[in-house]
Amino acid sequence: MTPAEFTLVIAAISFLAGLLGSLVGVGGGIIVVPALTLLFGVRIQTAVAASIISVIATSSGAAAVYVRDRITNLRLAMVLEVATAAGALSGAVVAAYVSGRFLFLLFGVLLSYTAWSMSRRAGTRTAALPPDPWADRLKLHGSFYDRAVGETVSYRVSRTPLGLAVSYVAGLVSGLLGIGGGVLKVPVMNLAMGLPIKVCTATSNFMIGVTAAASAAVYFMRGDVQPFIAAPVAVGVLLGAKSGSRLLGRLKNHVIKVAFVIVLAISALQMLWKGVR
């Protein structure tokens, strides 16, 4: 394969990764990393670095649209991002010293359980959640206009401390594995904190770029970011993310949730496979 063909193929795969990532709020890493390592034999550290660059591109391409449409909960994003960025820095530093096998297996099991939990609730209404003094004090509750149903949806945020704890772990995973912390943040925001799935996706897209930027600097200083690989990944993901962000408002909530469950299942299988290997 010539360099030009390699660039075009990587850009095309990255476009699909950005499209899916912007719809479900996870970044494109779950597609980019396996494609680079399994199909093209790219070194795993280089693939993870390129994936983190792709997460920044996904966030850049989609977040502006979601903020403009007032789907993103900016206050909640700022609160959770403090914990997520700290986790991302920790993960990027620890990645150079720790064996990933146990982590792959642990997160594979965790993602499998999360996918199962979300699939069980895909067609049900969110149960009443306990009041949250943190959310009341920080004014984290919100509303947005859902074009798919033609009405304004209001919601109340719950269990903010749990969200902060999971956000730190999500940042740690992002820095270690380059998959984007959205695979953990979206489920906890939807299942535990009571946010509608579209708000979860939009808010996650806003946060993942900051999370990835925190760890990308560490990978860049180690020399893992290769422009010949990272550039087509970033361009493809950016274009895909812009396309995906225009689709979100038109899709039904259950369609987005089913898509996210599929993404979680794929991520879980990847993590378990890498752990076993």
N, C-alpha and C positions, 0 to 999 in steps of 0.2 A: 504494500500500500504506500503510495506516494505521500509526502507531507501535506499536499493540498487535499487529497482524498481523506487523510486522517483528520484534518481540520474540519472538513465538511461533515463527516460522520459524527465526530464529537459534538459539533454544534447542533446537529439534528437531534441527537439523543438528549442533549442538554435542553433543547427547546421543549421536548416532551416532559423532561424533569421539572422545568420551570412552570409549565402549564399545570401539571398536577400539584406541585408544591404550593403554588399560589392559591389553589382552590381549597386545599386542606390545611394550609398553614404550617408545613413542616420543612420547607426548603427542598432543594433537589438532591440532597446527598444520598438518599436511599436508592436512587437510580444511578447517579453519577459515579459513586465509589465502586459498586459492582461492575459497571460498564468499563471503567478504566482499568481495574485490576484483573477482572476475569476475561474480558474480550481483548484487551490491548496489552496486558502484562505490565501495566504501570506500577511502579513501586508504591506500596500502601501509604507511606507517609506523604508522597507526592499527590496521590489520589485524594487523601483526606484534606490536604491543603487546598487543592483545586475545588473540592466539595465545599469547604468553608467559604471560598471566594464565591461559589455559586449561591450559597445561602444569602450572602450580602446582596448579590444581584437579584435574587428572588424578592427580598425585602424591598429593595429599591424600586423594582418594577411594579409591585402590587400595593405596597403600603400607601403610596400617595393617593391612589384611587380610592382605597377603603377609608382613608382619613377624609377625603373630599366628600364621600357619600355618608360620612358620619356613622359608619358601622363600627369603627375601631373605638374601643374604650381607652382613651389616652391616659386618663388618671390611673387606671388599673395597670396599664402597660408600664408606666413610669415606676410604680411601686414594685411590681414583680421583677422588673429589669435590674434593679439593684442587686437582688439575690442571684439572678441569672448570670449577669456579667461576672460576679465574683466566682460563681461556679465554673464559667468558661475559662477564666484565667487559671484557676486551679487545675482544670482538666488538661489544658494545653501544656502546663508545666509538668504535671504528673505523667503525661503520655510518653515522655522520653525515658522514664524510669520503671514503669510498671508493666507487667505482663498482662495482656488484654484477654486471655482466655476466660478467666473467671468472670470478668466484666461482660464479655459477649454472652455467656450463658445466663448470667443474672438478668441482664436487660432483655434477653430473648424471652425468658420466662415472664418477666414483668409485662412486656409488650403483648405477649400471648393472653395473659389474664385481662389486660386492659381492652384488647380487641373483643374478647368474649363478653366483658361487661358492657361495652358500648353496643354490641350487636343485640344483646338482650333488651336494651332500652331504646333501640332504634325507632320503634314505633310507639313509644309510650311518652306520656307527659312527665316533665321533671317533678319529682315529689317536693312537697313543701320543705324548705331548708331553714335551719335555725337562724335567728337574727345575729348580725355580726357588728359589734360596736366599732371595730376597726373600719369597716366599710362605711358605716354611718358617719364616723368622724372625718374620714378622708373623702367623703362624698363620691364613692366609687360606683353607685347605682347609675343606670342609664336607660336609654331607649334609642331605637333607630327605626327608620321606615323600611319595611321589607317589601320590595317591589314584587316579589313572587306571589305574595298573598294580598298586596294592596292595602296594608294597614300598618300603623305604628305599633311596634312591639316594645313594651317596657319590661324591665327585669331588675332584680335586686341581687347584689353580690353577697355571698356568704363564705365563711371559712377562709378569710384572708391569710391567717398564719399558716394554714396548710398549703395554700397557694405559694407562699414565700418559700416554704421548705422544699416543695416539689420543684419550684423554679430553680433553686440552687442545684438540685440534682440534675435537672434538665440542662443547665449550663455546663455542668461537669461532663455529662454525656456528650454534649456538642463538642467540647474541647478535646475529649478523648477520642471520639469515633468519627467526628465530622458528619453526623447524620442530621444535625439540626435538633434543637430541643423541643420543637413543636410536637413530636410524638408523645411527649409526656405532658407538656403544658396544655395542649388542647383538651385531652381527656379530663384533666383535673379541673379545668375551668368549666367544662360542660357538666361533668358528673357530680363534682363536689361543690363547686362554687356557684352553680346555677345559671351560668351564662348561656344564651342561645348559641347554637353551633356556628352560625355566621359571625357572631361577635367574637367567638373563640378563634375562628380562623383569621379574621381580620386583625385582631389584637396580637395573635401569635406572629403573623407576618410582619407587623410593626416591630416586634421585639427581637425576632431572630437575626435581623441585620446587625443590631447593636451587639448581640451575643457573639455572633461570628466575628465581628470586627475586633472584639476584645481578645479572642484567641488567634485571629489571623496574624496579628503582629508578632506573636511568638513563633509561629510557623515560618513567617517571612524572615525573621532574624536567624532561624536555623537553616535557611536556604532550601526549604521544602517547596516553596512556591515557584513553579516552573512556568514562565510566561507562555511558552509554546503550547502548553496544555491548559493553563488557567484562562487564557484569553478567549479561545473558542467556547469554553465552558461558560464563562461569564456572559458572553454575547448571546449564546443560545438560550441560556436560562433567563436572561433579562427580557428577551422577546417573548418567550413562553409565559413568563410571569405577567407581562402586560396583557397578553391575550386571556389568560385565566382570570385576571382581576375583573375583566368585563363580563365574564360569565357568571360570577358568583351571585350577583343580585337577582339574576333570572332563574336560578335553580331553587328547587324546593329543599327545605331543611333535611328531609329524610334522604334525599339523593346525596347531599354533601356528607351526611353521617355515614351512609353506606360506603361511599368512596373512601372516607377516612378509615373505616374498619378494614377495608381491603389494604390500604397503605400500611396500617398497623400490622396486619397479618404478614405482609411481605417483609416488613422490617424485622418482625420476630423470627421468621424463617432464616433471614440473612444472619441475624445475630447468633442464633442457635447453630447454624451451619459453620460459621466462623469459629465458634467456641469448640465445637466437636473436632474440627480440623486442627 
